Amino acid sequence: MAAGAPARTPRHPVRPPGGAPVSSTSTVALDVEGLSVDIRTPAGTARAVDGVGFSVRSGQTLALLGESGCGKSMTAQAIVGLLDPVAHVSDGAVRLDGTDLLTLDRAARRRLAGPGISIVFQDALTALNPVQTVGAQLAEPFRIHRGLSRRAARKRAMELMERVGIPDAGARMSAYPHQFSGGMRQRLLIAMAVALDPSVLLADEPTTALDVTIQSQIMELLRELRAERDMAVVLITHDLAVVAEQADHVVVMYAGRVVEAGPVKEVFAEPRHPYTKGLLESMPERVGRGTGLQSIKGSPPDLHSIPGGCVYQDRCPMVRDRCRTERPRLTVVDAEAGSDHSAACHFSEELAHA
């Protein structure tokens, strides 16, 4: 690691809401350590993800939270091996059930896509093949990975459509993606993602552009499937309400770095980083009648000109001279109590009493 580089992010065992320890029978399904991603641009190389680390256990949900452009989706793409050609993983490890995916060749990664790790994208119409029936698309994983006959694969595909709530599944097997509503297409994407019972499911903004009622239905479906299949779920979102309702653990990202992490209940009740606090104060639910909404002034820094010291310094209401010269490490905020809550702020203790 280069001199002056930030320390690698501590990885936290996921705990359910309320901070109660996870059952000892729950194993770590995904462990990300010191993940860094660089992007080649005409202006030079930029670091889009810098030293990100976390772990999530089977049957648990971890949320990656932050504004657009903070590195959430880039982190997910690096984990599943779907980075654009201009981007590459420059450091770190991504362990799936103990196997470092970054050390595998392309063929081995492909074999794990589906039964090991899977992803749900936010744009279902783009992710689904427009010229192939949904029945054929759902049956394909069973034929490729399970070696089922065409008839057996079709039967499994229809059962999967029924499980995710597609009405009249048998008749709609021969329909094309454009013949389904947005909510139904998202259910189809989820069906494809869980077809082979993956250990880990990544959901990248799975309810974008859906109305509130459909969003709730989709998130409930994900919660049910997680419980049924004992999957570990990594939820990428900027929606704090979804995190509060769905996640056990949250990792808050800013400018490609983790600035706060911990059990959702602890982080939301007592944020220890000004960025997290600003996000929470922007929620309408936290504002009284007749009081204006709070907002975080300014914009995230350009990746080519990340400031020295704290990455949040230009927008932080608590900024001081130390913040401009010394980058804060991600450290546990209450180590003596055995907390999993950590923050990258020089003044996290002061923030708790503000």
C-alpha positions in Angstrom: 0.0 0.0 0.0 1.4 3.4 -0.9 2.5 5.8 1.8 -0.3 8.0 3.0 -3.0 5.7 1.6 -6.1 5.1 3.7 -6.2 2.0 5.9 -8.2 -0.9 4.6 -11.8 -0.9 5.7 -12.5 -3.2 8.7 -15.0 -6.0 7.8 -17.9 -6.3 10.2 -19.9 -9.5 10.9 -23.5 -8.8 10.0 -26.0 -8.5 12.9 -29.7 -8.4 12.7 -31.7 -5.3 13.6 -31.3 -4.5 17.3 -27.6 -5.6 17.4 -28.3 -9.2 18.6 -25.5 -11.6 17.5 -26.1 -13.7 14.4 -26.5 -17.4 15.1 -23.2 -19.2 15.1 -24.6 -21.5 12.5 -24.9 -18.6 10.0 -21.7 -18.6 7.9 -20.0 -15.7 6.1 -21.1 -16.1 2.5 -19.4 -13.0 1.0 -16.2 -11.3 2.4 -14.9 -8.3 0.6 -11.5 -7.0 1.7 -9.7 -3.8 0.6 -11.4 -3.7 -2.8 -10.1 -0.9 -5.1 -11.2 -0.2 -8.7 -9.5 2.1 -11.1 -11.0 3.7 -14.2 -9.0 4.8 -17.2 -10.3 8.2 -18.6 -8.9 10.7 -21.1 -7.9 12.8 -18.0 -6.0 10.0 -16.5 -6.7 7.1 -14.1 -9.3 7.7 -11.4 -9.9 5.5 -8.4 -13.7 4.9 -8.2 -13.6 2.4 -5.3 -10.9 2.7 -2.7 -10.3 0.1 0.0 -13.9 -1.0 0.4 -14.5 -4.0 2.8 -17.4 -5.7 4.4 -18.8 -9.2 5.0 -22.4 -10.6 4.9 -23.7 -13.8 6.3 -26.2 -16.3 4.9 -29.8 -15.3 5.5 -28.8 -11.6 6.1 -29.0 -8.4 4.1 -26.3 -5.8 3.9 -27.1 -2.4 2.2 -24.6 -0.3 0.4 -25.9 3.2 0.8 -25.0 6.6 -0.7 -25.6 9.2 -3.4 -25.3 8.4 -7.1 -21.7 8.2 -8.1 -20.3 7.2 -4.6 -19.1 3.8 -5.9 -22.0 1.4 -4.9 -22.7 -0.1 -8.3 -19.0 -0.1 -9.2 -18.4 -2.2 -6.1 -21.2 -4.6 -7.1 -19.9 -4.9 -10.7 -16.4 -5.7 -9.4 -17.7 -8.4 -7.1 -19.6 -10.2 -9.9 -16.9 -9.5 -12.6 -19.0 -7.3 -14.8 -16.8 -4.2 -14.9 -16.6 -2.2 -18.1 -13.3 -2.6 -20.1 -12.1 0.8 -19.0 -12.2 -0.3 -15.3 -10.2 -2.9 -13.4 -9.7 -4.2 -9.9 -6.4 -2.9 -8.7 -6.4 -4.4 -5.2 -8.3 -6.4 -2.7 -10.1 -9.8 -2.4 -13.6 -11.0 -2.9 -14.2 -14.3 -1.2 -17.4 -16.3 -2.0 -17.8 -19.1 0.6 -14.0 -18.8 1.2 -12.9 -18.8 -2.5 -11.3 -15.5 -3.8 -13.2 -14.8 -7.0 -10.4 -12.4 -8.1 -8.0 -15.2 -8.5 -10.2 -17.3 -10.8 -10.0 -17.3 -14.5 -13.0 -16.2 -16.7 -14.3 -19.8 -17.2 -14.4 -20.5 -13.5 -16.1 -17.2 -12.8 -18.8 -18.0 -15.3 -19.4 -21.4 -13.7 -20.1 -19.6 -10.4 -22.5 -17.1 -12.1 -25.9 -18.4 -11.0 -25.2 -21.1 -8.5 -22.7 -19.1 -6.5 -23.4 -15.4 -7.0 -26.1 -13.6 -9.0 -27.2 -10.0 -9.6 -30.5 -8.2 -10.2 -30.1 -5.1 -12.2 -32.3 -1.9 -12.0 -33.3 -1.8 -15.6 -35.3 -5.0 -16.3 -36.2 -4.1 -19.9 -32.5 -3.7 -20.8 -31.4 -6.8 -18.8 -33.9 -9.1 -20.5 -33.4 -10.3 -24.0 -36.2 -8.6 -26.1 -36.3 -11.2 -28.9 -36.5 -14.3 -26.7 -39.5 -15.4 -24.8 -39.4 -15.2 -21.0 -39.9 -18.9 -20.7 -36.8 -19.6 -22.8 -34.8 -17.1 -20.8 -35.9 -18.6 -17.5 -35.3 -22.2 -18.7 -31.8 -21.5 -20.0 -29.9 -21.6 -16.6 -31.4 -25.0 -15.8 -30.3 -26.4 -19.1 -26.8 -25.0 -19.0 -25.9 -25.5 -15.3 -28.2 -28.4 -14.4 -28.2 -30.3 -17.7 -32.0 -30.6 -17.7 -34.0 -31.6 -20.8 -35.9 -28.9 -22.6 -39.2 -30.2 -21.1 -37.8 -30.4 -17.5 -36.2 -27.0 -17.7 -39.5 -25.5 -19.0 -41.3 -27.0 -16.1 -38.8 -25.5 -13.6 -39.1 -22.1 -15.3 -42.9 -22.1 -15.0 -42.7 -23.1 -11.3 -40.3 -20.2 -10.8 -42.6 -17.8 -12.5 -45.4 -18.9 -10.2 -43.2 -18.5 -7.2 -42.4 -14.9 -7.9 -46.0 -14.0 -8.5 -46.4 -14.0 -12.3 -50.2 -14.7 -12.9 -51.2 -17.3 -15.4 -47.5 -18.4 -15.7 -48.2 -21.3 -18.0 -49.8 -19.2 -20.7 -47.2 -16.3 -20.3 -44.2 -18.5 -20.8 -44.4 -17.7 -24.5 -44.7 -13.9 -24.0 -41.8 -11.4 -24.6 -40.4 -9.0 -22.0 -42.2 -5.9 -23.5 -45.5 -7.6 -22.9 -45.1 -7.4 -19.2 -45.5 -4.4 -16.9 -42.4 -2.9 -15.1 -43.2 -4.7 -11.9 -43.7 -8.0 -13.6 -40.4 -7.6 -15.5 -38.6 -7.0 -12.3 -40.1 -10.2 -10.8 -38.8 -12.0 -13.9 -35.3 -10.7 -13.3 -35.5 -11.8 -9.7 -36.7 -15.2 -10.8 -33.7 -15.6 -13.2 -31.3 -14.4 -10.5 -32.5 -17.0 -7.9 -33.1 -19.8 -10.3 -29.9 -21.7 -9.3 -30.1 -21.0 -5.5 -27.1 -18.6 -5.3 -25.3 -18.2 -2.1 -25.2 -14.4 -2.6 -27.6 -12.2 -4.4 -26.7 -8.6 -5.3 -29.7 -6.3 -5.9 -28.7 -3.1 -7.6 -31.5 -0.5 -7.1 -34.1 -3.2 -7.8 -37.1 -0.9 -7.5 -36.0 2.1 -9.5 -38.8 3.7 -11.6 -41.5 1.5 -10.0 -44.4 3.1 -8.1 -44.4 2.8 -4.3 -46.9 -0.1 -4.1 -44.9 -2.2 -6.6 -41.7 -1.3 -4.8 -43.0 -2.6 -1.6 -44.1 -5.9 -3.3 -40.7 -6.4 -4.9 -38.9 -5.8 -1.6 -41.2 -8.2 0.2 -40.5 -10.8 -2.5 -36.8 -10.4 -2.0 -37.2 -10.8 1.7 -39.2 -14.0 1.4 -36.7 -15.5 -1.1 -33.8 -14.6 1.1 -35.4 -16.4 4.1 -36.5 -19.4 2.0 -33.2 -20.0 0.4 -30.9 -18.7 3.2 -29.2 -16.3 0.8 -26.9 -13.5 1.7 -28.2 -10.3 0.0 -26.3 -7.2 -0.8 -28.7 -4.4 -1.5 -27.4 -1.3 -3.4 -29.6 1.7 -2.9 -29.9 5.4 -2.1 -33.2 4.9 -0.4 -32.9 5.2 3.4 -36.4 3.9 4.0 -35.7 0.7 2.1 -32.5 0.2 4.2 -34.3 0.8 7.4 -37.0 -1.8 6.5 -34.9 -4.4 4.7 -31.3 -4.4 5.9 -29.6 -5.9 8.9 -26.3 -4.0 8.3 -25.4 -0.9 6.4 -22.3 0.4 4.7 -22.4 4.1 3.9 -20.2 5.1 0.9 -18.9 8.5 -0.2 -16.5 9.2 -3.0 -15.6 5.5 -3.4 -14.8 5.0 0.3 -16.7 3.6 3.3 -17.3 6.4 5.8 -19.6 4.5 8.2 -20.7 0.9 8.8 -22.7 -1.0 11.3 -26.0 -2.5 12.3 -28.8 -0.5 10.7 -30.5 0.3 14.0 -27.3 1.6 15.6 -26.2 3.7 12.6 -29.6 5.3 12.0 -30.2 6.0 15.7 -26.8 7.5 16.4 -24.8 8.3 13.2 -21.2 8.9 13.8 -20.3 10.5 10.5 -21.6 13.9 9.3 -22.4 12.5 5.9 -24.7 9.8 7.4 -26.2 12.4 9.7 -26.9 14.7 6.7 -28.6 11.9 4.7 -30.8 11.0 7.7 -31.8 14.6 8.3 -32.9 14.9 4.6 -35.7 12.3 5.2 -39.2 13.9 5.4 -40.1 11.5 8.3 -37.6 13.2 10.5 -38.9 16.7 9.9 -41.7 18.2 11.9 -44.7 20.0 10.4 -43.8 23.5 9.2 -40.1 22.8 9.2 -38.1 22.8 6.0 -36.2 19.8 4.7 -32.5 19.7 5.4 -30.1 19.1 2.6 -26.4 18.5 2.1 -24.9 21.4 0.3 -22.5 21.0 -2.6 -21.6 17.9 -4.6 -19.3 14.9 -4.2 -15.7 15.6 -5.4 -14.4 14.8 -8.8 -12.7 11.4 -8.8 -9.6 13.0 -10.4 -9.3 15.6 -7.6 -10.1 13.8 -4.4 -8.8 16.2 -1.6 -6.1 15.2 0.8 -7.4 14.5 4.3 -11.1 13.7 4.7 -13.0 13.1 1.4 -16.0 14.8 2.9 -14.3 18.0 4.0 -15.8 20.4 1.4 -19.4 19.6 2.4 -18.9 19.0 6.1 -20.4 21.4 8.7 -17.8 20.2 11.3 -14.7 20.6 9.1 -11.5 21.7 10.9 -7.8 22.1 10.0 -7.1 18.5 10.9 -9.7 17.3 8.4 -7.8 18.9 5.5 -4.5 17.3 6.3 -5.2 13.9 7.9 -7.4 11.2 6.4 -9.5 9.6 9.1 -9.4 5.9 9.5 -12.5 3.7 9.7 -12.5 2.8 13.4 -14.9 1.2 15.8 -16.7 3.9 17.7 -17.3 2.0 20.9 -14.7 -0.8 21.0 -15.1 -1.4 24.7 -18.7 -2.4 24.3 -17.9 -4.8 21.5 -19.8 -2.7 18.9 -19.7 -3.4 15.2 -20.4 0.3 14.5 -17.5 2.2 12.9 -16.9 5.5 11.3 -14.2 7.4 9.4 -14.4 10.8 11.2 -11.9 12.5 13.5 -14.8 13.9 15.6 -17.2 10.9 15.6 -17.4 11.1 19.5 -18.3 14.8 19.4 -20.9 14.1 16.7 -22.6 11.6 19.0 -23.2 14.4 21.6 -24.0 17.2 19.2 
